[in-house]
Amino acid sequence: INPAKSELMVVTPTSNTDEHNVSPAGSVVSAFPSATTARMLGVWFSADGSSKSTQALVHAEVTAICSMLRRKSVTDVQAVYTVDNVLIPALSSLPTN
């Protein structure tokens, strides 16, 4: 296991994540906070099930697309295409809580 590329998620709401870690091959992989989301194999997971991190991801994605479109002179058809084929698929891959 490569500890630099590994993440540990503890799905226990009453447990302190500071106490959880795994030591593969002498390296320590610590659990990240339960309010943090993690992307594994293209799917977003959240240990605590809250929607704050999901809302932040949606806001960041929409802001990135809008700032990209603001700098360009696009037609209405191009804007609709971008929303339908870029923004909506990106949002559909985010976690749903």
C-alpha positions in Angstrom: 0.0 0.0 0.0 1.3 3.4 -1.0 0.6 5.7 2.1 1.0 8.8 0.0 -1.9 7.7 -2.2 -4.0 6.1 0.5 -6.9 7.6 2.5 -8.6 6.2 5.6 -12.3 7.0 6.2 -13.9 6.0 9.5 -17.7 5.8 9.3 -18.4 6.0 13.0 -20.2 9.2 14.1 -19.3 8.9 17.8 -15.7 8.1 17.3 -12.7 10.5 17.3 -10.7 10.1 14.1 -7.5 11.0 15.9 -7.5 7.6 17.4 -7.8 5.7 14.1 -4.8 4.9 11.8 -3.4 2.1 9.8 0.3 1.2 9.6 1.0 -0.7 6.4 4.7 -1.5 5.8 5.8 0.9 8.6 4.1 4.0 7.3 1.1 5.5 9.1 -2.2 6.3 7.2 -4.4 8.5 9.5 -8.1 8.9 9.2 -9.2 12.2 7.8 -11.9 14.3 9.6 -15.5 12.9 9.2 -16.7 16.2 7.7 -14.3 15.9 4.8 -15.2 14.4 1.5 -12.9 12.0 -0.4 -13.0 11.0 -4.0 -12.3 7.3 -4.5 -12.5 5.7 -8.0 -14.4 8.7 -9.3 -17.1 8.7 -6.6 -17.3 11.2 -3.7 -17.8 9.9 -0.2 -18.5 11.7 3.1 -18.2 9.8 6.4 -20.6 11.9 8.4 -23.3 12.3 5.7 -23.5 16.1 6.0 -24.2 18.2 3.0 -21.8 21.1 3.8 -18.9 19.7 1.9 -21.2 18.7 -1.0 -22.6 22.3 -1.2 -19.0 23.6 -1.2 -18.1 21.3 -4.1 -21.2 22.3 -6.1 -20.4 26.0 -5.5 -16.8 25.6 -6.6 -17.8 23.7 -9.7 -20.5 26.2 -10.7 -18.1 29.1 -10.0 -15.4 27.6 -12.1 -17.7 27.1 -15.1 -19.2 30.5 -14.8 -15.9 32.3 -14.5 -14.7 30.4 -17.6 -17.8 31.4 -19.6 -17.5 35.1 -18.4 -14.1 35.5 -20.0 -15.4 34.2 -23.4 -17.8 35.6 -25.8 -20.2 32.7 -26.2 -23.6 32.4 -27.9 -26.7 31.2 -26.0 -26.4 27.9 -27.8 -22.8 27.4 -26.6 -23.8 28.3 -23.0 -26.7 25.8 -23.1 -24.3 23.2 -24.5 -21.8 23.9 -21.7 -24.4 23.6 -19.0 -25.9 20.5 -20.4 -22.7 18.6 -21.4 -20.2 19.9 -18.9 -21.8 21.3 -15.7 -24.6 18.9 -15.2 -22.5 15.7 -15.7 -19.9 17.3 -13.3 -22.5 17.9 -10.7 -24.0 14.5 -11.1 -20.7 12.9 -10.1 -20.7 14.7 -6.7 -21.9 13.0 -3.5 -25.6 13.1 -2.8 -26.5 13.4 0.9 
